[in-house]
Amino acid sequence: MSSTTTVRSRARLTRDRPTWLIYLQLAIFATYLYGLSAALPLLRIEQGVSQAVAGLHGTAMAVGGVLSGIAMARVTAKIGRRRATWLGLITVSLGVVLVTVTTTLPVTLLGFGLASAGGSFTLYMGMSTLSDHHGAAGPAAINEANAVGVTVGIGVSYLISVLADTPLGWRTGILLTPVTTFLLLVLMGRVWVPAVPPVTDHPEPGPATAARVPYGWRFHVACVVLFCLVAMEFLFNLWAAKLLADQTDMSPAAAATGLTAFTAGIAVGRFTGGRLALRMDPAPLLTGALAVTLAGWAVFWLSTQPVVSYAGLALCGLGVAVQFPLGLSRVIAMAGGRPDQAGATAAVWASLAVGIGPFTLGALADGFGTRTAFLMVPLLIVCAFTGIALTARLERRPGPTAAPPLRPDRRR
């Protein structure tokens, strides 16, 4: 057994009030992410646009996330992680409200972009804080936080599919985001991770100091892997319902329930993955998850029966479950003790994936059909597997493959 595995076998996850606050913040983040994902096919019908044009909402999310990632380290250094996460949730709420008030394409694009920009702050600062706060149990905490979020996402995506056929409409469902943001701010706005006293003999590295120390190759490879993982998840989030409707002749509103099967698989996988992450190294766990996703994709892609398609989507969700949390954990771990900077960089890569992946699939679907376009999934799996294998090879090679570690950035 490797030393890393030995350390993980002794790690314990303590769920204190600050941890639960971040869990709940990410649950609200999930109401936006899964809510808008489930609503996009319905919004596209109301707007009367093509799949490629609808995919521009993913591009808007990417632009918002990239801009957020560029500003994240500086903003966090100035106002701290606590205010940055709350600023993110408020911005998410503003973006969601914009989507509810009109079907005008420029306004809905702006809403998606604002929500993504705010969501990046909440998500990546929350993940960095959990990693910093829980140490060796950080990957498990990140998995569990995402499990809580996706469990909420199951209910939201199902709620939207139900409300779509009622006088209330699907917009009522996504208004959960601003409502729950306000309630959580009132109830737990003063809770946060206790600050760690500064160490005088080693100054804290700020963004400028961290920028002078280049990242190693493993960090950049981990970022590419994260790109593939995020793009893959968003392909399912934004377009699985369309393929389900095409192959089973279900109505768009009924096919939106396919996202519920996908998120249910993610919920089960993340709760299970959190325990596995305490005992296993991320690389083999991530590789196994990719294999499960590939199997689920094959079932879903080949099926023409709703029940079988739901099973395939649930299996896909089970595999996708640990991919983003473990991918992000690896990026943070390979950043040389700079979790905030790693989170900001990860936000840029993930946002690019959100924009490029769904838009590319939408464009391919317009030209070749949604089924053919979904061949992007196994291609991304192969690329991610290759990146993980390359990273493992670099880890085994002697010599410097990463930047010298700095003291962890523990700004609160």
C-alpha positions in Angstrom: 0.0 0.0 0.0 1.4 3.4 -0.9 2.0 6.1 1.7 -0.7 8.2 0.1 -3.3 5.4 0.4 -2.2 4.9 4.1 -2.7 8.5 4.9 -6.2 8.4 3.2 -7.2 5.3 5.2 -6.6 7.4 8.4 -8.4 10.5 7.2 -11.7 11.4 8.9 -14.2 13.9 7.6 -15.6 16.2 10.3 -18.8 18.0 9.3 -18.8 21.2 11.4 -21.0 24.2 10.9 -18.7 25.9 8.3 -18.6 22.7 6.3 -22.4 22.5 6.3 -22.6 26.2 5.2 -20.5 25.4 2.2 -22.5 22.3 1.5 -25.7 24.4 1.5 -24.1 27.1 -0.6 -23.3 24.5 -3.2 -26.8 23.1 -3.0 -28.1 26.6 -4.0 -25.5 26.6 -6.8 -27.0 23.3 -7.9 -30.5 24.8 -8.1 -29.2 27.2 -10.7 -27.0 24.7 -12.6 -29.5 21.9 -12.9 -32.4 24.3 -13.1 -31.2 26.1 -16.1 -29.9 22.9 -17.7 -33.4 21.3 -17.5 -35.0 24.6 -18.7 -32.7 25.1 -21.7 -34.6 22.7 -24.1 -37.9 24.4 -23.1 -36.4 27.8 -23.5 -35.1 26.9 -26.9 -38.7 26.0 -28.0 -40.1 29.3 -26.7 -37.4 31.2 -28.5 -37.7 29.2 -31.7 -34.0 28.9 -32.3 -31.7 26.1 -33.5 -29.7 23.8 -31.3 -26.5 25.7 -32.2 -28.0 29.0 -31.2 -29.4 27.5 -28.0 -25.9 26.2 -27.4 -24.8 29.9 -27.2 -26.2 29.8 -23.6 -23.4 27.4 -22.8 -21.0 29.9 -24.5 -22.4 32.7 -22.4 -21.8 30.6 -19.3 -18.2 30.0 -20.5 -17.6 33.7 -20.9 -18.9 34.5 -17.5 -16.9 31.7 -15.9 -13.6 32.7 -17.7 -14.0 36.4 -16.7 -14.8 35.2 -13.1 -11.7 33.0 -13.1 -9.5 35.8 -14.3 -10.7 38.1 -11.5 -11.1 35.4 -8.8 -7.7 35.4 -7.2 -7.5 39.2 -7.0 -11.1 39.6 -5.7 -10.6 36.9 -3.1 -7.3 38.4 -2.0 -9.1 41.7 -1.5 -12.4 40.7 0.1 -11.7 37.1 1.3 -13.3 33.8 0.5 -16.3 34.3 2.7 -17.5 37.5 0.9 -16.5 36.1 -2.4 -18.8 33.1 -2.1 -21.7 35.2 -1.0 -21.0 37.7 -3.8 -21.1 34.7 -6.1 -24.5 33.5 -4.9 -26.1 36.9 -5.1 -24.8 37.3 -8.7 -26.2 33.8 -9.6 -29.6 34.9 -8.3 -29.5 38.1 -10.4 -28.7 36.0 -13.5 -31.5 33.5 -12.8 -34.0 36.4 -12.4 -33.0 37.8 -15.8 -33.8 34.4 -17.4 -37.3 34.4 -15.8 -38.4 37.8 -17.0 -38.1 37.4 -20.8 -37.5 35.1 -23.7 -35.4 37.7 -25.6 -32.2 35.9 -26.6 -29.6 38.7 -25.6 -31.2 38.9 -22.1 -31.3 35.2 -21.5 -27.7 34.9 -22.7 -26.7 37.7 -20.2 -28.6 35.9 -17.5 -26.8 32.6 -18.1 -23.5 34.5 -18.2 -24.1 36.3 -15.0 -25.2 33.2 -13.2 -22.1 31.3 -14.4 -19.8 34.1 -13.3 -21.3 34.2 -9.8 -21.4 30.4 -9.7 -17.7 30.1 -10.4 -16.9 32.2 -7.3 -19.2 30.2 -5.1 -18.1 26.8 -6.4 -14.4 27.2 -6.6 -13.9 29.2 -3.5 -16.1 26.7 -1.6 -14.0 23.8 -3.0 -10.7 25.5 -2.1 -12.0 26.2 1.4 -13.1 22.6 1.9 -9.7 21.3 0.6 -7.8 23.7 2.9 -10.1 23.1 5.9 -10.2 19.3 5.8 -6.6 18.5 4.7 -6.2 14.8 3.8 -10.0 14.4 3.9 -10.4 17.3 1.4 -11.2 15.1 -1.6 -13.9 13.3 0.4 -15.4 16.7 1.6 -15.4 17.9 -2.0 -17.2 14.8 -3.2 -19.7 15.0 -0.4 -20.4 18.7 -1.0 -21.1 17.9 -4.7 -23.3 15.0 -3.6 -25.4 17.3 -1.5 -25.6 19.7 -4.5 -26.6 17.1 -7.0 -29.2 15.6 -4.6 -30.9 19.0 -4.7 -30.4 19.1 -8.4 -32.5 15.9 -8.8 -35.5 17.6 -7.2 -35.0 20.8 -9.2 -34.8 19.2 -12.6 -37.8 17.0 -11.8 -39.7 20.0 -10.5 -39.1 21.9 -13.7 -40.2 19.1 -15.9 -43.5 18.8 -13.9 -44.1 22.6 -13.8 -43.5 22.9 -17.5 -47.0 21.4 -18.2 -48.8 23.5 -15.6 -50.0 27.2 -15.6 -47.1 28.0 -13.2 -44.5 27.2 -15.9 -40.9 26.1 -15.6 -39.7 29.6 -14.6 -41.3 29.1 -11.1 -38.8 26.2 -10.5 -35.7 28.2 -11.2 -36.8 31.0 -8.9 -35.8 28.6 -6.1 -32.2 30.0 -6.5 -32.8 33.6 -5.4 -35.3 32.5 -2.7 -33.0 30.0 -1.0 -30.0 32.4 -1.3 -31.9 35.0 0.7 -33.0 32.4 3.3 -29.4 31.0 3.8 -27.9 34.5 4.0 -30.4 35.3 6.8 -29.9 32.1 8.7 -26.1 31.4 8.3 -24.6 34.6 6.9 -22.2 34.9 9.8 -20.8 31.4 9.8 -17.4 30.7 8.2 -14.2 28.7 8.6 -12.1 30.0 11.5 -9.2 32.0 10.4 -5.7 30.5 10.8 -3.2 32.8 12.6 -0.5 34.0 10.3 3.0 32.6 10.5 5.5 35.4 10.7 8.6 33.6 9.5 7.0 32.6 6.3 4.8 35.3 4.6 1.6 34.3 3.0 1.9 34.1 -0.8 -0.4 36.5 -2.5 -1.4 36.3 -6.2 1.7 38.3 -7.3 4.0 36.0 -5.4 2.3 32.8 -6.6 2.4 34.0 -10.2 6.2 34.2 -10.1 6.5 30.5 -9.4 5.5 28.6 -12.6 3.3 25.6 -12.3 4.6 22.2 -13.2 3.6 20.0 -16.2 1.4 17.8 -14.0 -0.8 20.9 -13.1 -1.4 21.7 -16.7 -2.2 18.1 -17.7 -4.6 18.0 -14.7 -6.3 21.2 -16.1 -6.8 19.6 -19.5 -8.3 16.5 -17.9 -10.6 18.8 -15.9 -11.6 20.4 -19.2 -12.6 17.0 -20.7 -14.5 16.0 -17.5 -16.6 19.2 -17.3 -17.3 19.3 -21.1 -18.6 15.7 -20.8 -20.9 16.4 -17.9 -22.4 19.5 -19.6 -23.0 17.6 -22.8 -25.3 15.3 -20.8 -26.8 18.2 -18.7 -27.7 20.3 -21.8 -28.4 17.8 -24.6 -29.2 14.4 -23.1 -32.9 15.3 -23.0 -32.9 16.2 -26.7 -31.3 12.8 -27.6 -33.8 11.0 -25.3 -36.7 12.7 -27.1 -35.3 12.0 -30.5 -34.8 8.3 -29.9 -37.9 7.5 -27.9 -40.4 9.9 -29.4 -41.1 11.4 -25.9 -42.3 15.0 -25.7 -39.6 17.6 -24.8 -41.2 18.2 -21.4 -41.3 14.4 -20.6 -37.8 13.9 -21.9 -36.6 16.5 -19.4 -37.1 13.9 -16.7 -34.1 12.1 -18.2 -31.9 14.7 -16.5 -33.4 13.4 -13.2 -32.2 9.9 -13.9 -28.7 11.3 -14.7 -28.6 13.4 -11.5 -29.9 10.5 -9.5 -26.9 8.5 -10.7 -24.6 11.4 -9.8 -26.1 11.7 -6.3 -25.5 8.0 -5.5 -22.0 8.1 -7.0 -20.9 11.1 -5.1 -22.1 9.9 -1.7 -20.3 6.6 -2.4 -17.3 8.3 -4.0 -16.8 10.4 -0.9 -16.1 7.3 1.1 -13.9 5.8 -1.6 -11.9 9.0 -1.8 -10.9 8.5 1.9 -9.3 5.2 1.0 -8.2 5.4 -2.6 -5.8 7.6 -4.6 -7.7 9.9 -7.0 -6.1 8.6 -10.3 -7.4 4.9 -10.2 -10.8 6.0 -8.8 -11.1 8.6 -11.6 -10.1 6.0 -14.2 -12.7 3.6 -13.0 -15.4 6.3 -13.1 -14.5 7.0 -16.8 -15.1 3.3 -17.6 -18.5 3.4 -15.9 -19.4 6.5 -17.8 -18.4 4.9 -21.1 -20.6 1.9 -20.4 -23.5 4.1 -19.5 -23.1 6.2 -22.6 -23.1 3.0 -24.8 -26.4 1.9 -23.2 -28.0 5.3 -23.6 -26.7 5.9 -27.2 -28.0 2.6 -28.5 -31.4 2.5 -26.7 -34.7 3.4 -28.2 -36.7 2.5 -25.1 -37.4 5.0 -22.4 -36.7 2.6 -19.5 -33.4 1.5 -21.0 -32.4 5.0 -21.8 -33.1 6.1 -18.2 -30.9 3.2 -17.0 -28.1 4.3 -19.3 -28.3 7.9 -18.1 -28.3 6.8 -14.5 -25.2 4.7 -15.2 -23.6 7.7 -16.9 -24.4 9.8 -13.8 -22.9 7.2 -11.6 -19.6 7.5 -13.5 -19.7 11.3 -13.9 -20.3 11.6 -10.2 -16.7 11.7 -9.0 -15.2 13.1 -12.1 -15.4 16.8 -11.4 -14.7 16.6 -7.7 -11.6 14.4 -8.2 -10.5 16.3 -11.3 -10.6 19.5 -9.3 -8.9 17.9 -6.3 -6.0 16.9 -8.5 -5.7 20.4 -9.9 -5.6 21.8 -6.4 -3.1 19.1 -5.2 -0.8 19.8 -8.1 -0.8 23.6 -7.6 2.1 23.8 -5.2 0.1 24.9 -2.1 -1.9 27.6 -3.9 -5.6 26.5 -3.6 -7.1 29.9 -4.4 -5.0 30.3 -7.5 -5.7 26.7 -8.5 -9.4 27.3 -8.1 -9.2 30.4 -10.3 -7.3 28.6 -13.0 -9.7 25.6 -12.8 -12.6 28.0 -13.2 -11.2 29.2 -16.5 -10.6 25.7 -17.8 -14.0 24.5 -16.7 -15.7 27.5 -18.1 -14.1 27.0 -21.5 -15.3 23.4 -21.4 -18.9 24.6 -20.6 -18.8 26.9 -23.6 -16.9 24.8 -26.1 -18.5 21.4 -25.4 -22.2 22.1 -25.6 -21.9 24.6 -28.4 -19.8 22.1 -30.5 -22.3 19.3 -29.9 -25.2 21.6 -30.8 -23.5 22.6 -34.0 -22.7 19.0 -34.9 -26.3 18.1 -34.0 -27.6 20.6 -36.5 -25.5 19.2 -39.3 -25.4 15.4 -38.5 -28.1 14.8 -35.9 -27.9 14.7 -32.1 -27.1 11.0 -32.0 -24.0 11.3 -34.1 -23.0 14.4 -32.2 -23.0 12.4 -28.9 -20.0 10.5 -30.2 -18.1 13.4 -28.5 -18.6 11.7 -25.2 -16.3 8.7 -25.9 -13.8 11.0 -27.5 -13.6 13.1 -24.3 -13.3 10.0 -22.2 -10.3 8.8 -24.2 -8.7 12.2 -23.9 -9.2 12.3 -20.2 -7.9 8.8 -19.7 -4.8 9.7 -21.7 -4.2 12.8 -19.5 -4.6 10.7 -16.3 -2.1 8.1 -17.6 0.3 10.9 -18.6 0.1 12.5 -15.2 0.7 9.2 -13.5 3.8 8.7 -15.7 5.1 12.1 -14.9 4.6 11.4 -11.2 6.7 8.3 -11.4 9.6 10.1 -13.2 12.4 11.5 -11.1 13.2 15.2 -11.1 11.0 18.3 -10.8 7.6 18.0 -12.4 5.8 20.6 -10.4 6.5 23.9 -8.9 8.2 24.0 -5.4 5.4 23.9 -2.9 4.5 27.1 -1.1 2.7 27.4 2.2 -1.0 26.8 1.7 -3.0 29.9 1.1 -5.4 30.0 4.0 -7.0 33.4 3.6 -10.6 33.3 4.8 
